[in-house]
Amino acid sequence: MSDRVYADYNATAPLRDEARSAMIGAMDAVGNPSSVHGAGREARALIEMARRQVAGLIGAAPQSVVFTSGGTEASALALKGCGRSRIITSAIEHEAVLAAVPEAVRLPVDAQGVLDLDALQAALSGGGADCLVSVQWANNETGVLQPIDRIAEIAHEHGALFHSDAVQAAGKIPVDMKAAGVDLLSLSAHKMGGPAGVGALVVREGLDLKAVQSGGGQEKGRRSGTENKIGIIGFGAAAEASLAALEDWSRVSALRDRFDAAVRKAGNGARIFSSGAARLPNTSCVSISGARGETQVIAMDLAGIAVSSGSACSSGKVRPSHVLDAMDPGSPDAETAIRVSIGWETTEEDIDRLVAAWCDLYNRSSADQQ
């Protein structure tokens, strides 16, 4: 048994063996992919192979893939390079979207965290020719899945473009960009077992994209800067491995359900967010009444379990979750939630330890409140 249980896949997933091997091999390819000599052509061929691998994961054409430094840059490029002046998004988007366009219209969600489609219709009622709708495929905190097909349909009915942040969804559930009607799709390698610091914006064929970062005109003029060759090759290998392993997430889902069952059995002081909606197979956002999220994270860490507070920001400070507050405005549960996110390396023994540690924490917290 490992000394620690890692249950924070939604923050960053373990590096897949396939990605590690591909990156080690790529370190010997010295050429700049923009160079026309043999070494440059070799490097270019490796990047184009990775482009095909990433495209294959989400049902897109390889030429649609624009490599970026990660999901944050990919979403910023979509929002700022789409050519639309009005952005419509949801109240529960990742900060990568909300901070990029603070002036965006933020639509409400229901108590499960699912977008209010009537509100979307109303927001587009005046016409959408100048609009981009941006909605996550899957939420990073609760795991809730949005009705992507229907959102795309509504956006297109009004002439709007549709962008989806699929950073959490891709590699965990089937994602077919073309079938869903998505115009722009954001991806991040380290959420699916690739390296951190590389991602992609996938752009529907025929859609113009204005570069936000100027320079040497790499990525067909859509994103300048010498490509992160080693990272991109690791990304491609992780994408291919993720596609091949999609069926394993049913096993992960069963493990997650075992944890959820323990939470439900605990009592009225425990809550599972978005339990009534479709969710990612690996994600549970749970709260213990009266116990602050950061306190729970520390207690679980001391027990050898790595989880996160859904409200943790990049500085390491903690604030009430804007996602949970949007689902249940004013509820104190926004401050008492943690996120458990498991994955392909999670075992039954890991879940046993996770359940035991969480139940012990719940019982101690309940006793303190009596």
N, C-alpha and C positions, 0 to 999 in steps of 0.2 A: 504494500500500500504506500502511495506517495505521502510525504509528510504534509502536503498541502493540496487542497482542492481548488481548482481554478474554475470559477463560475462567473466570469466577466467577459465572455466572448463578444458581447456587443460593444465593449470598449475597444478591445483589440483581440484578435484570435491568435492562437499559437501558429507559428510558421509551419506550413505544411512541408513534409519531406520533399515533395516534388518541386516546390518553389526553392527550397534551400539548394537542392542539387542543380537546378537550372541556373541559379545565380552564381554558384561556385564555378560552373562551367563557363558562364559569360564573362567572368573576370579575366579570362585569357584572350577575349576578343577586344583588342586595343583600339580599333578604328573608331573615328567619329562617324556616325551614321549619315552625316551630310557630305562626307568626302567621297570622291568618285573613284579612288584607287581601290585595290582589292580588299584591304583591311576595312575600309569604309563600307564597301559593298557587303562584306561579311556581317558587319554590325547592323547594317540596314536590314539584311535578310532576317536576322534574329528578331529585330523589332517588328517586322511585318508578320513574322510567325506569331508573336505575342498578340498582335492586333487581331489576327484571325481567331486566336484562342479566346480572347475577351469577347469578341463579337459573337462567337459561337455560344457563349454562356447566356446571352440575352436576346438571341434571335435577330441579330442585326447584320448589316453588311460590313465587312472589315474596314472599308474606306470611311465609314461613319464614325469610327472610334478616334477621338482626339485625346491623346495622353496628357495628363496634368500632374500636378504635385499631390493630388488627393481629392477627396470628395468635396472639401470646402471650396477649393479653386474651381472644380468642375461646376458646382452649383452657381458660383459667382459668375463664371463665364456664360452659363445659360441665361441667367437673369439679366446680365448687363450687355450680352452680345446678341440677344435675340432680336433686337430692333423694335421691341414693343415698349411703349412708354408707361403702361399701367400694369402693375403686377398684382395678382390676386392669389392669396395663399391661405393657409389655415392657421389657427391660433396655436397649434401644437407642433409646428415645424421645428426642425433642428436650428440651432442658432446660426449655422452656416447660411441658412436662407434668411432668417429673420434679421440678422445683423447686416446682411448684404443689401437689403432693401427695406430699411426701417419705415419707409413711407407706404409700403404695400398695404392693401386691404387685407385684413385678417378675418377670415370667416370662422364662425363658431362650429363646435363639434358637440355631439350628444354625450350623454353620461358614460358611454362606452369608449368615447374618443373617436367616433366615426364622423366624418365630415357631413355637415348639414347641406344636402344637395339642393334643397329649396333656396337656401341662402346663396348658393353658387348661381343658381338660375337667376335670382334677383340681382346679383352683382353684375351679371352679364346682360341684363335685360335691355340696356341701352346700346348694345352692340359690343362685339369683342375684337374688332379689327385692330385695335391698338393694345390688346391685352395678352398677357401670358399668365396662365394659371399654373401654379406650382404647388404640388401636394405630394407628400411622402408616400412611397409604396407601403412601407412598414415603419411604425414609430419606434425610435430607438429606446424609449423608456418602457412602454407598455407592450410593445410587439404588435399592437393592433394593425390589421391590414385594411387599407382603404379600398373602396370599390373603384379601382383604377379604370376599368373599361368604361364604366358609366360616367366617371368624371371626364375622361377624354371625349366621350360622345357629346356631353353637354358643352364642353369647351369648343369643340369643332362646330357644333350647331350654330354657335354665335360668332364663328370666325376667329376664335382665340387659339393661340398655341398652348400646348400642354407640356410642362416639364415635371418629371417625377424624380425625387431623390430616392434612388433604389439602393443606397449604400447598405442598409441593413437587410434588405430582401434578397439581393442577388447572391446566389450560392447556398441559400437556406431553403428557398422555395422556387418552383419554376417561374422564370421571368421571361416573357416574350414581348419585347418592346413593340414589334410591328403588329402582332395580333391584338395587343392592348390599345393601340392607337396613340402611343406616346411619341411626342416630337423630339424631346430632349431628355436624356436619362443620365443621372450622376452615379458613379461607381467609385469604390475605394478598395484598394488591394488588401489592406491589413484587416478588413472585416471578414475576409474569406480565406485567410491563411497565407496571404502574400505579405510582402514587406510594407512597412509604413513609409509614407512620403511619395506615394504614387497612386494615381487614380485615373479616371477617364470621364469625359463627357461624350456621350454617344448622340449623334445628331442625325435626325431623319434625312434620308437622301432627298436632295432637292431643296433643303432648307438652308438659307444663307445664315452664316454666323459671323458676326463682327469680332475680330480679335480685340481682346482687352489688354493683352501684354504684347507690346511691339518689340521688334528686334530683327532676328535673322530670318523670320518667315518659316520656321519649322512647322510640322504638322499641317502642311498645305496652307500655310499662312493663317491658321486658326489659333495657334498658340506658339509664340516664339520662345526660344531657349533650347539649348542642346538637350536632347532627350536623356532622361535618366535611364540609360541602357540597362544596367543591371537590375534596377527596380522594375522596369517594364517587363523584362524577361521573367522575373519572379512572379509578377502579376499575371502574366499569361499562363504560366504553369499552374498557379493557384486556381485560376479561372477554369482551366481544363480539368483539373482534379476535382474541383467543386461540382462541375457539371456531372462528372462520372459518379460522384458520391451522393447525389441528391436523394436517392432512395434511403440512405442511412438516416436521414432526418426523421423518419417515422420512428426509429428506435429512440432518437433523442426526444421526440415528442412524448413517447411513453414515459421516459425518465422524468421529463418536466411535469407530466400529469401526476406522477407519484409525489412529487414535492407539493403540487397544488392540493392534492388530497390531504396531505398532512396539515396544510394551512387551514383548509376548510374544517378539519376535525378539531382544530385548536380551540375555537370558540368565537364569540361575537367581537372580541377585541382585535381580530385579524381580518384583513381584507385583501382580495385579489382584484387588481384593477383590470378592466376590459375583459373580464372572464366570460361575459355574455356575447363577445364578438369574436370573429376570426382573428387569430393571432399567429405570429411566428411560432414555429414548433419548439423553440428553445427558450422562450422569454416569459418570465413571471415578474410582475411588479407588485410587491406586497407591502402591507403596512402593519405595524403593531401600534394600537392606539396608545398615545401618550409617550411613546419612545421615539426620540428624534432619529432621523435617518442616519446621520453621521455617527451617532452613538451605536446604532446597530451595526454599521459597517465596521467600526473599530472592534466591537465585541466579536463579530464573526471572524475578523482577521486574527484576533487573539486565539480563536479556536481553530485556526488553520484553514479558513474558508475565505476565498477572495470573491467578494461581491462589490457592488457599488451603490451609491445613492444616486437615484435618477436625477437629482438636482445638483450634482457636482459640476462645477464649471472648470474651465481650463486652469484657473489660478489655484485650484485646490480648495478654494473656499466653497461653502455650501449655502444655497439659497433655496427657498421654496420652489418646487417644480412648477414651471409655467404650463407644462403639459397637464399635470394633474389638477391644477387650479382651473384650467380651461374646461376640464371635464366635470368638475364639481366645485364651482366658485365658492371661495370662502371656507372650504373644508380644511380642518387642521390636518387631515390625512396627507395633504401635499407636503407636509414637513416630516412625516413619519414613514416614508416609503423607502424601500430598497429595491434594487433590480437584481434579479438572479438570471443569468444568461449562460447556458451551457452549450456544449458542442460535441464535435466528433471524437474527442479524446475522453469525454465524460463516461464514467463506468457506473454500474449499479452500486459498487462500494462507495463511490463519490457521493451518490445521491443519499445513501444511508447516512453518511457523515454529515451531509448538508442538512438533512431532515433532523437529525439528532441535535445539531448545533442550533438550528433555528428554533426548534421546540424548547430547548433549554433556555434560549434567550426570551422566548415568549413567556414561559412560565416565570422566569425571574422578573420580567417587566410587569407581569400581572400581579405578582406578589408585592412588588414595590408600590403599586398603585392602590393596594387595599388598605 
